[in-house]
Amino acid sequence: TERIDYKLDGTLLLVEGTGRDAGGAVVFSALATIAFDAPSNGYRIRAYREGNYVDAELRLLEKGFEWTFKAGPVTVTNRMQVDSSGRWSEVSDTQLPDGRQFRSVEMLLARQ
């Protein structure tokens, strides 16, 4: 699930993700803030997971956004978009130092 809320009079977007296994136990938990950054005249995302965080430039897409960060020797790109049915599509693609790529996350969420 992804819980998405505007905070601070709509100037900050709070995104909280929780993944559960078939028995309902939490197997993934993450939190992110997205806000406009006046000095860079762009948006930034700060995403937290397992005691670590990433602070990255956020690029706006036609119906969503993406951000890229380095995790040691690999590069991770996260992309979130709203599809024509209003569902939230989220993918994470990882690129290894030798150029090979793989998709580590793929979700399609409907609003409840």
N, C-alpha and C positions, 0 to 999 in steps of 0.2 A: 504494500500500500504506500501511497504518497499522500501526505497531508500538506496542503499548500495554503498559506495564509498571508495576507498583506498585514504589515505592522507599521507602526509609527506614521499614521495618517497616509498610508499607501506608499511610503518612500522606501520600504524594505520588504522583500519577499522572503518568507521563511518556508523552507521545504524540508519536511521530515519524512524519511523513508524507513520502512520497516519490512523486512522479509521474514516469513514464517514457514516452517516445514509443514508437512501434512498433518502433524499432530498439534500444530498451533504454537510450537516453541519458536522464539525469536532466533533467527540465524544470521540476520543482517540488520544493522541499525546505523543510520547516517542522518546528519543534519546539515543544512546549507543556508547561507544568507546571500541574497542577491540585492545589490543596490547600485545606484548611479554614483560614479566617482568623479566629482567636479574637476580635480586637477588633471585627470587624463581625458576628460570629456567622453567617458565611456562607462561601461558597466563592469563590475567585479563580482566574482563569486568566491565565497570562502566556505569550503566544504569540510566537515568534520566526520571522522570515522576511526574507531578503535584507538583513540588517544592521539591521533595525528590530524593534521589539517592541511589543506591546499588552498592557496590564495592565488587566483588566476584571473586574467582578462576574460570577460564573457562576450562572445560575439553573437549579435542578434541575427536570426534567420527569418525568413518570411513568416513562418508560423511557429517560432520557437527560438532556441538558442543552443550554443555549444561552447565548450571550453576544453583546453588542452593543458596538460601538465606533465612534467617529468617525474617518474618514480624510479629513482636509481638510474639504471641504464635503459629503461623502457619509456615510451611516450604513450600516454593514455588520452584519448579524445572521447568526451561524453557529449551526446547530442540528444536534445529533448525537443519534440515537436508535437503539435496537435494535428491529428489527421482529419479528414473530411467528415468523419462521424463524431468528432469532438473527443476522441480518445487521446490519451497522453502516451506517446511512443518514446521510449527511452532506450538508448543503446550506448555501450561503452566498447570502444575498439582499442586494442593494445598493439603497438608496434615494437618489435624486438630490435636490438641493435643491428642485426643482420638484415633488416628490412621485412622479415616475415610479420604478418599481422594475423590477429585472431579477435573474435568478438567474445568478450567476457561477460557482458550483460545484455539482455534483450527482454524488455517488458512492454506490454501493451495494457494500459490501465483505463478503465471506464469510470466516469464520475458517479459517485453515489450520493 
